[in-house]
Amino acid sequence: MVDSAIRRHSEQEAEDSSDEESPNEITQRFYNLLADANKPVFDGSSESKLSVCIKLMACKSNWNVPNQAMDFISKLILELTPVNNSLPKNYYEAKQCVSKLGLEAKKIDCCLNGCMLFYDNDNGKNDASLVQCKFCGQPRFQTIHPKRRQKKPIPFKYMFYLPIIPRLQRMFASMQTAEHMTWHDGKKNEGMLRHPSNGEAWKHFNRKHPSFASDARNVRLGLCSDGFTPYIQASKSPYSCCPVIVTPYNLPPEMCMTKPYMFLTCIIPDPSNPKASIDVYLEPLIDDLKKLWSGVWTYDVSKKQNFLMRAALMWTISGFPAYDMLSGWSTHGRLACPHCMEHTKSFSLSYGRKNSWFDCHRRFLRMDHMFRKNKKAFRKGEVETDLPPPRLNPSQVWRRVKHFPKVTESGINRIEGFGEWHNWTKRSIFWDLSYWKDNLLRHNLDVMHIEKNFFDNIFNTVMNVGEAKGEFLRIKRRG
């Protein structure tokens, strides 16, 4: 029995070793760079050239240190260490060492009004050579004074895009994360929702795309976005920007939504909310998501194999105002509710002329519920007899929006019938993904964000915060 077990074990080892593959060219180049950069800077040192370069860049980023000061620090370190070392001579060399690892950041010029991006893609779009916007005619570059010695033209506006493909490939190139990228496949389903893979949207996607679900290494992604003001500013019009973060859901719950695995992909610059034009800035990300759906060759270090990694965007996560930007359904006006749509029971107040959704919820109760016949606690004298509004499936929503114009092709134009029988402002760029119409749950609302805003509005109304603030300002003006 022992001899049989040993023979079977040796046969298994031989079989496993025959399945092993060497890394592809891109991954091997990354490993070579990593091995070279991780050598000790000098004999007896515990620091490598890569670790020193990363610390120097972190020092500059955290404390906003000027480049000249970083060069001085690099020179000082060189003077204090042995002669035979591999330390960077200046900040430029440190930045070059880190950039060789392949996690680049692309700087893309934008139209000042947010109409388009000046860049090329694989789908035949060639806008990188344009010098003015093809929608509004706004010039791309600033006028340079003739006395200035400026070699390169200065764009009015630009954005940063951090490609998602190299970072997903790095997840499989590291032993620390490669084994966790298939966690969702081997777990036990106990009938409790502990991870997105337990949800019906995940299972529905598996049924719709069995070839994608057949390989557990294929990546499921979630996207979230919201605007924020990076610095406290006392000016009347503070500057704000809108980051776009992508998260891989293959990881276990304790790793899934942690800081190291929340990948910043786009930084959308704008003094104000980008609104419908957010699709313009999402174009590079959508192009990468299209490539990922077809697949990119990736090396899995845990199995020592090259495989075709595919990825799919499962849904977005946002607050209610950002839902407007991402989905294309406006959350303002009488038809703001994305569930009720044109079947809403909202009405305008007689004196304030504001839209109100009071007493729109009784229709969701069962037909024999006592609240439906209550004429005093809700709208006076009214009994609710209507059924809930119909819930549209993804195919029905796609049939409604497929004929609407895209912001990236026609600019921002008002669609006929807006505010009357629909609240669509555009056809969202996410519909360009071939599998988006198969997603059961396309947009999630951040409940914590909504609860916070809801509480702020109620508290400010009850405590009369607006009036108190106005009175304070009047007293301040009087001296």
C-alpha positions as CSV (number, residue, x, y, z in Angstrom):
1,M,0.0,0.0,0.0
2,V,2.9,2.4,0.8
3,D,4.6,1.5,-2.5
4,S,1.4,2.2,-4.4
5,A,0.9,5.6,-2.7
6,I,4.5,6.6,-3.4
7,R,4.2,5.5,-7.0
8,R,0.9,7.5,-7.4
9,H,2.5,10.6,-5.7
10,S,5.5,10.5,-8.0
11,E,3.3,10.1,-11.1
12,Q,1.2,13.1,-9.9
13,E,4.4,15.2,-9.5
14,A,5.6,14.3,-12.9
15,E,2.2,15.1,-14.4
16,D,2.1,18.5,-12.6
17,S,5.6,19.3,-13.7
18,S,4.7,18.6,-17.3
19,D,1.8,21.1,-17.1
20,E,4.1,23.9,-15.9
21,E,4.9,26.7,-18.3
22,S,7.5,29.4,-18.3
23,P,6.1,33.0,-18.0
24,N,5.2,34.9,-21.1
25,E,7.5,37.6,-22.4
26,I,5.9,40.5,-20.6
27,T,5.7,38.7,-17.3
28,Q,9.3,37.4,-17.6
29,R,10.5,40.9,-18.3
30,F,8.7,42.1,-15.1
31,Y,10.2,39.3,-13.0
32,N,13.7,40.2,-14.4
33,L,13.2,43.9,-13.5
34,L,11.9,43.0,-10.1
35,A,14.8,40.7,-9.4
36,D,17.3,43.3,-10.5
37,A,15.7,46.1,-8.5
38,N,15.4,43.9,-5.3
39,K,19.1,43.4,-5.0
40,P,20.6,45.0,-1.8
41,V,22.0,48.5,-2.5
42,F,25.3,47.4,-1.0
43,D,26.6,44.5,1.0
44,G,25.0,44.1,4.4
45,S,22.0,46.4,3.6
46,S,18.5,45.2,4.1
47,E,17.1,47.8,1.6
48,S,16.9,47.3,-2.1
49,K,17.1,49.9,-4.9
50,L,13.3,49.5,-5.5
51,S,12.4,50.0,-1.8
52,V,14.5,53.1,-1.6
53,C,13.0,54.5,-4.8
54,I,9.5,53.9,-3.6
55,K,10.2,55.6,-0.2
56,L,11.7,58.6,-2.0
57,M,8.6,58.9,-4.2
58,A,6.3,58.5,-1.1
59,C,8.3,61.2,0.7
60,K,7.7,63.6,-2.2
61,S,4.0,62.7,-2.5
62,N,3.2,62.8,1.2
63,W,4.9,66.1,2.1
64,N,4.9,67.8,-1.3
65,V,8.7,68.0,-1.4
66,P,10.2,70.0,-4.4
67,N,12.2,68.1,-7.0
68,Q,15.4,70.1,-6.1
69,A,15.0,69.0,-2.5
70,M,14.6,65.4,-3.6
71,D,17.8,65.6,-5.6
72,F,19.6,67.0,-2.6
73,I,18.3,64.1,-0.4
74,S,19.4,61.6,-3.0
75,K,22.9,63.1,-3.2
76,L,23.1,63.2,0.6
77,I,22.2,59.5,0.8
78,L,24.9,58.7,-1.8
79,E,27.6,60.5,0.3
80,L,26.6,58.6,3.5
81,T,26.7,55.1,1.9
82,P,29.6,53.0,0.5
83,V,30.9,53.9,-2.9
84,N,29.8,50.6,-4.6
85,N,26.0,51.0,-4.3
86,S,23.1,51.0,-6.7
87,L,21.2,54.0,-5.1
88,P,19.5,56.5,-7.5
89,K,21.6,59.6,-8.1
90,N,18.5,61.9,-8.3
91,Y,14.7,61.9,-8.2
92,Y,14.5,61.3,-11.9
93,E,16.4,58.0,-11.7
94,A,14.1,56.9,-8.8
95,K,11.0,57.6,-10.8
96,Q,12.4,55.8,-13.8
97,C,13.2,52.7,-11.7
98,V,9.6,52.5,-10.4
99,S,8.1,53.2,-13.9
100,K,9.9,50.2,-15.4
101,L,7.6,47.9,-13.4
102,G,4.9,48.7,-16.0
103,L,2.2,50.5,-13.9
104,E,2.1,53.6,-15.9
105,A,-0.2,56.6,-15.8
106,K,-1.5,58.1,-19.1
107,K,-2.0,61.8,-19.4
108,I,-4.8,62.6,-21.8
109,D,-5.7,66.0,-23.0
110,C,-9.4,67.0,-22.7
111,C,-11.7,69.6,-24.2
112,L,-12.1,72.5,-21.8
113,N,-15.9,72.0,-21.8
114,G,-15.7,68.2,-21.4
115,C,-16.9,67.3,-24.9
116,M,-14.2,64.9,-25.9
117,L,-10.7,63.4,-25.3
118,F,-7.8,63.9,-27.6
119,Y,-6.6,60.3,-27.9
120,D,-6.6,57.3,-30.2
121,N,-7.9,53.8,-29.6
122,D,-8.1,50.5,-31.3
123,N,-11.7,51.0,-32.5
124,G,-10.7,53.5,-35.2
125,K,-10.9,56.7,-33.2
126,N,-8.1,59.1,-34.2
127,D,-8.4,62.3,-32.2
128,A,-4.9,62.6,-30.7
129,S,-3.8,64.9,-33.5
130,L,-6.7,67.4,-33.3
131,V,-6.0,70.9,-32.1
132,Q,-9.6,71.9,-31.3
133,C,-12.8,70.2,-30.1
134,K,-14.8,68.7,-32.9
135,F,-18.1,69.5,-31.0
136,C,-17.7,73.0,-29.6
137,G,-14.6,74.2,-31.4
138,Q,-12.7,75.1,-28.2
139,P,-9.0,75.2,-28.8
140,R,-6.9,72.4,-27.2
141,F,-3.8,74.3,-26.3
142,Q,-3.2,77.6,-24.6
143,T,-1.7,80.5,-26.6
144,I,2.0,80.8,-25.7
145,H,3.5,84.2,-25.3
146,P,6.2,84.8,-28.1
147,K,8.8,85.8,-25.5
148,R,8.4,82.5,-23.6
149,R,10.7,79.6,-24.5
150,Q,8.1,76.9,-24.4
151,K,8.9,73.8,-26.4
152,K,5.7,71.9,-25.9
153,P,2.2,73.3,-26.2
154,I,0.3,73.5,-22.9
155,P,-3.3,72.0,-22.9
156,F,-6.1,73.8,-21.3
157,K,-7.3,70.7,-19.5
158,Y,-6.1,67.1,-19.1
159,M,-6.9,63.9,-17.1
160,F,-4.9,61.0,-15.8
161,Y,-5.8,57.4,-16.7
162,L,-4.2,54.5,-14.8
163,P,-4.7,51.3,-17.0
164,I,-6.5,48.5,-15.3
165,I,-5.0,45.6,-17.4
166,P,-1.4,45.6,-16.0
167,R,-2.7,45.8,-12.4
168,L,-5.0,42.8,-12.9
169,Q,-2.1,40.9,-14.4
170,R,0.0,41.7,-11.4
171,M,-2.6,40.0,-9.2
172,F,-1.8,36.7,-10.8
173,A,2.0,37.4,-11.0
174,S,2.3,37.6,-7.2
175,M,2.0,34.5,-4.9
176,Q,0.3,36.6,-2.3
177,T,-2.7,37.3,-4.4
178,A,-2.8,34.7,-7.2
179,E,-4.2,31.9,-5.0
180,H,-6.9,34.2,-3.6
181,M,-8.2,35.1,-7.1
182,T,-10.1,31.8,-7.3
183,W,-11.5,32.0,-3.7
184,H,-15.1,32.4,-4.9
185,D,-15.1,29.1,-6.8
186,G,-14.2,26.7,-3.9
187,K,-16.3,28.2,-1.1
188,K,-19.4,26.6,0.3
189,N,-22.7,28.3,-0.3
190,E,-24.5,28.2,3.0
191,G,-27.6,30.2,1.9
192,M,-26.2,33.4,3.4
193,L,-25.1,36.5,1.5
194,R,-21.5,37.0,2.6
195,H,-19.9,37.8,-0.7
196,P,-21.2,39.1,-4.1
197,S,-20.7,35.5,-5.5
198,N,-23.7,34.5,-3.2
199,G,-26.0,37.0,-4.9
200,E,-28.5,36.3,-7.7
201,A,-26.8,38.8,-10.0
202,W,-23.5,36.8,-10.0
203,K,-25.4,33.5,-10.6
204,H,-27.5,35.0,-13.3
205,F,-24.3,36.2,-15.1
206,N,-22.8,32.7,-14.8
207,R,-25.9,31.2,-16.5
208,K,-25.8,33.8,-19.3
209,H,-22.1,33.4,-20.0
210,P,-21.1,29.8,-19.1
211,S,-17.8,30.1,-21.0
212,F,-16.8,33.0,-18.8
213,A,-17.8,31.2,-15.6
214,S,-16.0,28.0,-16.6
215,D,-12.6,29.5,-15.6
216,A,-12.6,30.7,-12.0
217,R,-9.6,32.9,-12.7
218,N,-11.7,35.3,-14.8
219,V,-12.2,38.5,-12.9
220,R,-15.4,40.1,-11.8
221,L,-15.2,43.9,-11.3
222,G,-17.2,46.6,-9.6
223,L,-16.9,50.4,-10.3
224,C,-17.6,53.2,-8.0
225,S,-17.4,57.0,-8.4
226,D,-18.3,60.2,-6.6
227,G,-17.1,63.8,-6.6
228,F,-15.2,65.3,-3.8
229,T,-13.2,68.5,-2.9
230,P,-9.6,67.5,-2.3
231,Y,-8.7,70.5,-0.2
232,I,-10.7,72.7,2.1
233,Q,-11.2,76.0,0.3
234,A,-12.9,79.1,1.4
235,S,-13.6,80.4,-2.1
236,K,-17.1,80.6,-3.4
237,S,-16.4,78.0,-6.2
238,P,-14.2,75.3,-4.7
239,Y,-12.4,73.0,-7.1
240,S,-13.6,69.4,-7.1
241,C,-12.6,66.2,-8.9
242,C,-14.2,62.9,-9.5
243,P,-12.2,59.7,-9.0
244,V,-13.2,56.4,-10.6
245,I,-12.3,53.3,-8.6
246,V,-12.4,49.6,-9.8
247,T,-12.4,46.7,-7.4
248,P,-11.9,42.9,-8.2
249,Y,-14.5,40.7,-6.5
250,N,-12.7,37.4,-6.9
251,L,-10.9,38.0,-3.6
252,P,-12.3,36.7,-0.2
253,P,-14.4,39.1,1.9
254,E,-11.5,40.1,4.2
255,M,-9.5,41.4,1.2
256,C,-12.2,42.3,-1.3
257,M,-12.9,45.9,-0.4
258,T,-9.7,46.9,1.3
259,K,-7.5,49.8,0.3
260,P,-4.7,47.8,-1.6
261,Y,-7.3,46.3,-4.0
262,M,-9.3,49.4,-4.7
263,F,-7.7,50.5,-8.0
264,L,-7.9,54.2,-8.9
265,T,-8.3,54.2,-12.7
266,C,-9.5,57.7,-13.7
267,I,-9.1,61.1,-12.1
268,I,-11.7,63.4,-13.7
269,P,-10.7,67.1,-13.3
270,D,-13.5,69.6,-13.2
271,P,-14.4,72.6,-11.2
272,S,-17.9,71.2,-11.0
273,N,-19.9,68.0,-11.4
274,P,-19.2,66.4,-14.8
275,K,-22.8,65.1,-15.0
276,A,-23.6,63.4,-18.3
277,S,-20.2,64.1,-19.7
278,I,-18.5,61.6,-17.4
279,D,-18.8,59.1,-20.2
280,V,-16.2,61.1,-22.1
281,Y,-13.6,60.5,-19.4
282,L,-14.6,56.9,-19.0
283,E,-13.7,56.1,-22.7
284,P,-10.2,54.7,-22.0
285,L,-11.5,52.5,-19.2
286,I,-14.3,51.1,-21.4
287,D,-11.8,50.4,-24.1
288,D,-9.7,48.3,-21.7
289,L,-12.8,46.5,-20.4
290,K,-13.6,45.6,-24.0
291,K,-10.1,44.1,-24.4
292,L,-10.5,42.2,-21.1
293,W,-13.8,40.7,-22.3
294,S,-12.0,39.2,-25.3
295,G,-9.1,38.2,-23.0
296,V,-5.4,39.1,-22.5
297,W,-2.6,36.5,-21.9
298,T,-1.6,36.4,-18.3
299,Y,0.8,34.2,-16.2
300,D,-0.7,32.5,-13.2
301,V,2.3,32.0,-10.8
302,S,0.3,29.8,-8.4
303,K,-0.4,27.2,-11.2
304,K,2.7,28.0,-13.3
305,Q,0.5,28.4,-16.4
306,N,-0.3,31.1,-19.0
307,F,-4.0,31.6,-19.5
308,L,-6.4,33.9,-21.3
309,M,-7.6,36.2,-18.5
310,R,-11.0,37.7,-19.1
311,A,-12.8,40.3,-17.0
312,A,-16.4,41.6,-16.8
313,L,-17.8,44.7,-15.1
314,M,-20.7,43.4,-12.9
315,W,-22.1,46.7,-11.7
316,T,-21.5,50.3,-10.5
317,I,-21.8,51.6,-6.9
318,S,-22.6,55.3,-6.2
319,G,-24.8,57.7,-4.4
320,F,-28.1,58.8,-5.8
321,P,-26.7,62.0,-7.6
322,A,-23.8,59.9,-9.1
323,Y,-26.4,57.3,-10.3
324,D,-27.6,60.1,-12.6
325,M,-24.1,60.4,-14.2
326,L,-23.4,56.7,-14.6
327,S,-26.8,55.3,-15.6
328,G,-28.1,58.1,-17.8
329,W,-31.4,58.4,-16.0
330,S,-31.7,61.9,-14.4
331,T,-32.4,61.9,-10.7
332,H,-33.9,65.4,-10.8
333,G,-37.4,66.5,-11.6
334,R,-40.8,64.8,-11.3
335,L,-39.6,61.6,-13.0
336,A,-36.5,61.2,-10.7
337,C,-37.4,57.8,-9.4
338,P,-35.5,55.2,-11.6
339,H,-37.9,52.4,-10.6
340,C,-41.3,54.1,-11.1
341,M,-40.1,56.0,-14.2
342,E,-43.1,57.4,-16.1
343,H,-45.5,55.6,-13.7
344,T,-44.6,57.8,-10.8
345,K,-47.2,59.4,-8.6
346,S,-45.2,62.5,-7.7
347,F,-46.9,65.9,-7.7
348,S,-46.0,69.6,-7.4
349,L,-46.8,71.5,-4.2
350,S,-49.5,74.1,-4.6
351,Y,-47.5,77.0,-3.3
352,G,-43.8,76.0,-3.3
353,R,-44.0,74.4,-6.7
354,K,-41.6,71.8,-5.6
355,N,-41.9,68.2,-6.6
356,S,-43.0,65.9,-3.8
357,W,-43.1,62.1,-3.6
358,F,-45.2,61.9,-0.5
359,D,-47.6,59.0,-0.5
360,C,-45.9,57.2,-3.4
361,H,-45.0,54.2,-1.4
362,R,-48.4,52.8,-0.5
363,R,-48.8,51.1,-3.9
364,F,-46.0,48.7,-2.9
365,L,-48.0,47.3,0.0
366,R,-50.1,44.2,-0.3
367,M,-53.7,44.8,-1.5
368,D,-55.3,44.0,1.9
369,H,-52.9,46.2,3.9
370,M,-54.7,48.6,6.3
371,F,-52.7,51.6,5.1
372,R,-54.2,51.4,1.6
373,K,-57.6,52.5,3.0
374,N,-56.3,55.1,5.4
375,K,-57.7,58.5,4.3
376,K,-56.2,60.6,7.1
377,A,-52.6,59.6,7.7
378,F,-51.6,60.0,4.0
379,R,-53.0,62.2,1.3
380,K,-56.4,63.4,2.6
381,G,-59.4,61.5,1.3
382,E,-57.4,59.2,-1.0
383,V,-57.5,55.4,-1.0
384,E,-54.6,53.5,-2.8
385,T,-55.8,50.9,-5.2
386,D,-53.0,50.8,-7.7
387,L,-50.4,48.0,-8.1
388,P,-46.7,48.6,-8.0
389,P,-45.1,49.9,-11.2
390,P,-43.8,47.3,-13.6
391,R,-40.2,46.3,-13.2
392,L,-38.2,46.4,-16.4
393,N,-35.7,43.6,-17.1
394,P,-32.3,44.4,-18.7
395,S,-33.6,43.6,-22.3
396,Q,-36.5,46.0,-21.9
397,V,-34.2,48.8,-20.7
398,W,-31.8,48.2,-23.6
399,R,-34.7,48.4,-26.1
400,R,-35.5,51.8,-24.7
401,V,-32.1,53.3,-24.7
402,K,-30.4,51.7,-27.7
403,H,-31.7,54.5,-30.1
404,F,-30.6,57.4,-27.8
405,P,-27.4,59.3,-28.7
406,K,-24.2,58.8,-26.9
407,V,-22.4,61.7,-25.4
408,T,-19.1,60.6,-26.9
409,E,-20.5,60.8,-30.4
410,S,-23.0,63.7,-30.5
411,G,-22.1,65.8,-27.5
412,I,-24.6,66.7,-24.8
413,N,-28.0,67.2,-26.4
414,R,-31.5,67.2,-24.9
415,I,-33.5,64.1,-25.9
416,E,-37.0,64.7,-27.1
417,G,-39.7,64.0,-24.4
418,F,-37.3,64.6,-21.5
419,G,-39.2,65.4,-18.3
420,E,-42.5,64.5,-19.9
421,W,-42.5,60.7,-20.5
422,H,-38.9,59.8,-19.7
423,N,-35.9,61.2,-17.8
424,W,-33.1,59.8,-20.0
425,T,-30.2,62.2,-20.7
426,K,-28.1,59.8,-22.8
427,R,-27.3,56.3,-23.7
428,S,-24.7,55.4,-21.0
429,I,-21.3,54.3,-22.3
430,F,-21.6,51.1,-20.3
431,W,-24.0,49.8,-22.9
432,D,-21.0,49.6,-25.2
433,L,-20.0,46.5,-23.3
434,S,-21.6,43.6,-25.1
435,Y,-22.5,41.8,-21.9
436,W,-24.0,44.9,-20.1
437,K,-27.5,44.1,-21.2
438,D,-27.2,40.7,-19.6
439,N,-26.4,42.1,-16.1
440,L,-29.2,41.6,-13.7
441,L,-28.1,44.4,-11.4
442,R,-26.3,47.2,-13.2
443,H,-26.2,50.0,-10.7
444,N,-26.1,49.8,-6.9
445,L,-26.9,52.7,-4.5
446,D,-24.5,53.4,-1.6
447,V,-26.9,53.3,1.3
448,M,-24.6,54.9,3.8
449,H,-24.1,57.9,1.5
450,I,-27.9,58.2,1.1
451,E,-28.6,57.8,4.8
452,K,-26.1,60.5,5.6
453,N,-27.6,63.0,3.1
454,F,-31.1,62.1,4.3
455,F,-30.2,62.7,7.9
456,D,-28.4,66.0,7.1
457,N,-31.5,67.3,5.3
458,I,-33.9,66.4,8.1
459,F,-31.6,67.7,10.8
460,N,-31.0,71.0,9.0
461,T,-34.7,71.4,8.5
462,V,-35.7,70.7,12.1
463,M,-32.9,72.8,13.6
464,N,-33.5,75.6,11.0
465,V,-29.8,75.6,10.0
466,G,-30.3,77.6,6.9
467,E,-32.0,80.5,8.7
468,A,-29.4,80.4,11.5
469,K,-26.6,80.6,9.0
470,G,-28.2,83.5,7.2
471,E,-28.7,85.4,10.4
472,F,-25.0,84.8,11.3
473,L,-23.9,86.2,8.0
474,R,-26.1,89.3,8.4
475,I,-24.6,90.0,11.9
476,K,-21.1,89.5,10.5
477,R,-21.7,92.0,7.7
478,R,-22.9,94.6,10.2
479,G,-19.6,94.4,12.0
